[in-house]
Amino acid sequence: MSEAKAVAKLTGVIIAAHGRHYLAEADGAKLQCVTRGKKTNVAVGDIVHLTRTSNDQAVIDRIEERETLLYRSDQYKSKLLAANLTQLFIVVATEPGFADDLISRSLVAADAAGIEARIILNKTDVTASLERARERLLPYSSMGYPVDEVSARAAPEHAVATLAPLLAGQSSILIGQSGMGKSSLINLLVPDADIAVREISAALDTGKHTTTFTRLYSLPALGERSSIIDSPGFQEFGLYHLSEGMLERAFREFQPYLGGCKFYNCRHLIEPQCAILQAVADGKIAKMRHTLYGQLLHESAQTLY
């Protein structure tokens, strides 16, 4: 009996999540998982301890301590995106137009979570819109966020050659609005992605199309611990969970000026002799970013959960 119990205990990684349905990969098998009770605090990328209950099912007993956690939140609830990430790629394109607000919020979320962030500019073959897109990304590259240019459709080999070295040995997530070409990039980087998605969809029994759940793909060809997570396209990135102190530190361009204000509890909004406001006035901090900071500060004060 004790031997059977020992065999039933496994350690795995969560590779897909849809609502309260999870799929874990453990010992080469994919297992449909549920949590004990009503817990829903499991994220793709979590390392979990499981009790196997049948050939393809298990119960999640415990989540190992996470190195990082990326999530978004609104006034009422939070949504876990992925755990144990080392880097985040924000995919934008020359067309359709991308939202600066989503880019900025994603970068703040990454910095707050201690995750490296990069921007991928896709569809560079649409030359009519290329220069304008580059111009719009300049404020981010000047803050030190790398921008990599690719065209998944027109130059697939170049896209793989550009991105594969960046993914090696990393746990990465691709996020972005719908229509930016995220799926095309995933299909290039994970040749069997379509098959995997169908398998995961069937295992989760979602009965829905591929883009409604977050899923993790291992990249064994790029070395151990290499993986990429694809998330559903979304238009908003709420950061209601970030406190005032977390926010000022998550704007990396604020850092040289923190501690330089006249008042120790300065909120960097309207206070006199504020080092951050002076940097905005001097053009050292983009006005757009300071406006977002004020907006996020307001949001964090509205939190109800």
Secondary structure per residue as TSV (DSSP state, phi and psi in degrees):
chain	resnum	aa	ss	phi	psi
A	1	M	-	360.0	-45.5
A	2	S	H	-63.5	-34.0
A	3	E	H	-66.1	-41.5
A	4	A	H	-61.6	-40.4
A	5	K	H	-64.2	-42.1
A	6	A	H	-61.0	-41.0
A	7	V	H	-65.8	-32.5
A	8	A	H	-73.3	-16.6
A	9	K	E	-89.0	127.1
A	10	L	E	-136.7	159.1
A	11	T	E	-116.3	132.2
A	12	G	E	-143.2	-177.4
A	13	V	E	-123.4	138.0
A	14	I	E	-75.7	120.6
A	15	I	E	-107.1	-9.7
A	16	A	E	-158.5	150.0
A	17	A	E	-144.0	135.3
A	18	H	E	-147.0	107.1
A	19	G	T	62.3	-123.3
A	20	R	T	-100.8	12.4
A	21	H	E	-100.0	131.3
A	22	Y	E	-128.8	151.8
A	23	L	E	-124.1	127.7
A	24	A	E	-115.8	148.4
A	25	E	E	-107.7	122.5
A	26	A	E	-145.8	127.4
A	27	D	T	52.3	40.6
A	28	G	T	78.4	-0.4
A	29	A	E	-110.8	151.0
A	30	K	E	-100.9	124.3
A	31	L	E	-119.7	130.1
A	32	Q	E	-72.6	130.5
A	33	C	E	-123.5	148.9
A	34	V	E	-127.1	160.3
A	35	T	E	-94.4	162.0
A	36	R	S	-78.4	133.3
A	37	G	T	71.3	-145.6
A	38	K	T	-106.3	16.6
A	39	K	-	-61.5	139.5
A	40	T	-	-132.0	25.0
A	41	N	-	-91.8	37.1
A	42	V	-	-105.3	137.6
A	43	A	-	-123.6	152.8
A	44	V	T	-60.0	135.0
A	45	G	T	97.9	-12.3
A	46	D	-	-66.1	139.2
A	47	I	E	-92.2	124.5
A	48	V	E	-126.3	150.5
A	49	H	E	-100.3	128.2
A	50	L	E	-122.0	154.0
A	51	T	E	-113.9	118.4
A	52	R	E	-75.5	130.5
A	53	T	E	-109.6	-16.4
A	54	S	E	-161.4	-173.6
A	55	N	T	-55.8	-39.2
A	56	D	T	-125.7	20.4
A	57	Q	E	-135.0	152.3
A	58	A	E	-155.3	163.6
A	59	V	E	-112.4	136.8
A	60	I	E	-82.2	116.3
A	61	D	E	-87.3	-39.7
A	62	R	E	-158.9	145.0
A	63	I	E	-103.9	130.1
A	64	E	-	-67.8	153.2
A	65	E	-	-56.2	134.0
A	66	R	-	-86.7	144.7
A	67	E	S	-78.3	-40.2
A	68	T	-	-145.5	159.4
A	69	L	E	-144.6	125.2
A	70	L	E	-108.3	126.1
A	71	Y	E	-151.1	162.4
A	72	R	E	-121.1	161.2
A	73	S	E	-151.2	151.7
A	74	D	-	-116.2	-163.5
A	75	Q	S	-63.5	-26.8
A	76	Y	S	-110.7	-29.5
A	77	K	-	-152.7	165.6
A	78	S	E	-118.7	154.4
A	79	K	E	-125.5	116.7
A	80	L	E	-71.5	132.7
A	81	L	E	-97.8	-49.7
A	82	A	E	-169.2	154.3
A	83	A	E	-117.1	158.1
A	84	N	S	59.7	34.5
A	85	L	-	-81.4	150.2
A	86	T	S	-110.9	-22.9
A	87	Q	E	-152.2	154.9
A	88	L	E	-123.9	131.9
A	89	F	E	-110.1	124.6
A	90	I	E	-98.7	117.9
A	91	V	E	-94.3	122.1
A	92	V	E	-124.8	170.5
A	93	A	E	-142.1	161.9
A	94	T	S	-64.6	-35.3
A	95	E	S	-150.9	148.0
A	96	P	S	-64.9	169.3
A	97	G	-	-61.1	147.5
A	98	F	-	-106.6	160.2
A	99	A	-	-97.4	121.3
A	100	D	H	-61.5	-34.4
A	101	D	H	-60.6	-43.3
A	102	L	H	-66.8	-41.1
A	103	I	H	-60.6	-51.8
A	104	S	H	-60.5	-43.6
A	105	R	H	-64.8	-40.0
A	106	S	H	-64.2	-39.6
A	107	L	H	-66.4	-41.0
A	108	V	H	-62.8	-43.4
A	109	A	H	-60.9	-42.7
A	110	A	H	-64.4	-47.4
A	111	D	H	-63.7	-38.3
A	112	A	H	-66.1	-31.1
A	113	A	H	-92.0	-3.1
A	114	G	T	75.0	34.5
A	115	I	-	-114.9	134.1
A	116	E	E	-64.5	143.6
A	117	A	E	-126.5	141.5
A	118	R	E	-137.0	159.4
A	119	I	E	-115.4	134.8
A	120	I	E	-109.2	120.4
A	121	L	E	-95.3	110.1
A	122	N	E	-98.2	166.5
A	123	K	-	64.1	42.2
A	124	T	T	-68.9	-10.7
A	125	D	T	-72.6	-15.0
A	126	V	-	-83.0	78.6
A	127	T	H	-64.3	-28.1
A	128	A	H	-61.5	-29.9
A	129	S	H	-106.1	1.0
A	130	L	H	-66.8	-49.0
A	131	E	H	-63.1	-40.1
A	132	R	H	-62.7	-42.8
A	133	A	H	-63.4	-43.4
A	134	R	H	-59.9	-42.6
A	135	E	H	-59.4	-43.2
A	136	R	H	-69.2	-23.3
A	137	L	H	-90.9	-9.0
A	138	L	H	-56.4	-42.9
A	139	P	H	-57.6	-32.4
A	140	Y	H	-77.6	-42.6
A	141	S	H	-66.7	-32.1
A	142	S	H	-70.7	-18.8
A	143	M	T	-87.7	-2.2
A	144	G	T	102.1	6.7
A	145	Y	-	-87.2	118.7
A	146	P	-	-65.7	143.6
A	147	V	E	-118.4	121.9
A	148	D	E	-110.1	129.5
A	149	E	E	-100.8	130.4
A	150	V	-	-144.1	167.9
A	151	S	-	-138.0	99.8
A	152	A	T	-58.8	-36.9
A	153	R	T	-85.1	-47.5
A	154	A	T	-83.2	-28.2
A	155	A	-	-138.8	66.4
A	156	P	H	-61.4	-38.1
A	157	E	H	-64.0	-41.6
A	158	H	H	-64.3	-40.0
A	159	A	H	-61.4	-44.8
A	160	V	H	-65.9	-43.1
A	161	A	H	-63.1	-32.4
A	162	T	H	-75.6	-44.2
A	163	L	H	-89.9	-33.6
A	164	A	H	-55.3	-46.6
A	165	P	H	-62.1	-29.7
A	166	L	H	-74.0	-23.8
A	167	L	H	-89.6	-17.7
A	168	A	T	-60.6	124.7
A	169	G	T	73.5	8.2
A	170	Q	-	-114.8	155.6
A	171	S	E	-106.5	108.1
A	172	S	E	-117.1	154.2
A	173	I	E	-127.3	141.0
A	174	L	E	-104.8	124.1
A	175	I	E	-128.4	162.5
A	176	G	-	162.8	168.7
A	177	Q	-	-69.7	162.5
A	178	S	T	-64.4	145.5
A	179	G	T	91.2	0.7
A	180	M	S	-87.5	-8.3
A	181	G	S	94.9	19.6
A	182	K	H	-59.4	-45.5
A	183	S	H	-63.2	-38.4
A	184	S	H	-61.8	-40.3
A	185	L	H	-67.4	-43.0
A	186	I	H	-60.1	-43.8
A	187	N	H	-64.2	-29.3
A	188	L	H	-72.9	-42.8
A	189	L	H	-80.5	-27.1
A	190	V	S	-125.6	89.3
A	191	P	T	-54.9	-30.1
A	192	D	T	-99.2	22.5
A	193	A	H	-58.4	-43.0
A	194	D	H	-60.5	-43.4
A	195	I	H	-64.4	-45.5
A	196	A	H	-59.4	-42.0
A	197	V	H	-63.0	-42.6
A	198	R	H	-63.3	-41.1
A	199	E	H	-63.0	-46.3
A	200	I	H	-64.3	-43.0
A	201	S	H	-59.3	-42.7
A	202	A	H	-67.8	-41.3
A	203	A	H	-66.6	-38.1
A	204	L	H	-78.6	-14.0
A	205	D	T	57.4	41.4
A	206	T	-	-76.2	-31.6
A	207	G	-	63.9	15.4
A	208	K	S	-118.9	170.9
A	209	H	-	-73.0	165.5
A	210	T	G	-58.2	-29.5
A	211	T	G	-88.2	6.6
A	212	T	G	-92.3	2.3
A	213	F	S	-137.3	156.7
A	214	T	E	-85.5	138.7
A	215	R	E	-146.7	151.2
A	216	L	E	-108.8	135.6
A	217	Y	E	-117.8	131.0
A	218	S	E	-76.9	147.4
A	219	L	-	-122.1	69.7
A	220	P	G	-59.8	-29.4
A	221	A	G	-65.3	-21.0
A	222	L	G	-97.8	7.0
A	223	G	-	107.7	165.2
A	224	E	T	-60.1	146.7
A	225	R	T	68.0	9.6
A	226	S	-	-86.9	125.5
A	227	S	E	-152.3	159.5
A	228	I	E	-135.5	135.6
A	229	I	E	-111.5	131.1
A	230	D	E	-106.2	130.4
A	231	S	-	-114.6	155.4
A	232	P	-	-60.8	148.8
A	233	G	-	-64.5	136.6
A	234	F	-	-140.7	156.1
A	235	Q	S	-99.4	-18.7
A	236	E	-	-128.6	150.3
A	237	F	-	-134.6	88.5
A	238	G	-	-74.3	141.3
A	239	L	B	-129.7	41.4
A	240	Y	T	-62.4	-20.6
A	241	H	T	-79.5	-10.2
A	242	L	-	-84.5	124.2
A	243	S	-	-75.9	171.2
A	244	E	H	-55.8	-47.7
A	245	G	H	-64.4	-38.9
A	246	M	H	-66.1	-38.6
A	247	L	H	-64.5	-48.4
A	248	E	H	-63.3	-30.1
A	249	R	H	-81.1	-21.4
A	250	A	H	-82.3	-10.1
A	251	F	S	-94.1	99.0
A	252	R	G	-61.7	-28.3
A	253	E	G	-75.0	-11.2
A	254	F	G	-78.9	-24.9
A	255	Q	G	-55.8	-41.6
A	256	P	G	-62.2	-18.9
A	257	Y	G	-105.2	-10.0
A	258	L	T	-65.1	134.9
A	259	G	T	92.3	-6.2
A	260	G	-	-98.0	3.7
A	261	C	S	-82.5	157.2
A	262	K	S	-64.7	-41.2
A	263	F	S	-101.9	132.7
A	264	Y	T	-65.1	-27.2
A	265	N	T	-102.3	28.7
A	266	C	-	-60.3	134.8
A	267	R	-	-98.5	-1.4
A	268	H	S	62.6	37.8
A	269	L	S	-114.8	-59.6
A	270	I	S	-136.8	6.1
A	271	E	-	-68.2	146.6
A	272	P	T	-71.0	151.2
A	273	Q	T	51.9	45.8
A	274	C	-	-93.6	124.6
A	275	A	H	-65.0	-33.5
A	276	I	H	-69.1	-47.2
A	277	L	H	-62.3	-36.4
A	278	Q	H	-64.5	-40.1
A	279	A	H	-65.9	-35.3
A	280	V	H	-65.0	-46.6
A	281	A	H	-61.2	-33.4
A	282	D	T	-83.5	-1.6
A	283	G	T	79.1	13.2
A	284	K	S	-86.3	-21.0
A	285	I	S	-123.6	130.1
A	286	A	-	-64.6	135.2
A	287	K	H	-58.9	-37.9
A	288	M	H	-57.0	-40.4
A	289	R	H	-72.4	-39.0
A	290	H	H	-66.6	-36.6
A	291	T	H	-62.2	-42.4
A	292	L	H	-63.2	-41.2
A	293	Y	H	-56.2	-46.2
A	294	G	H	-62.2	-39.7
A	295	Q	H	-64.6	-45.0
A	296	L	H	-66.7	-35.3
A	297	L	H	-62.6	-42.8
A	298	H	H	-63.2	-43.6
A	299	E	H	-62.6	-42.5
A	300	S	H	-64.2	-23.1
A	301	A	T	-79.7	-12.6
A	302	Q	T	-93.1	-5.5
A	303	T	-	-57.7	132.7
A	304	L	-	-110.8	-18.8
A	305	Y	-	-91.0	360.0
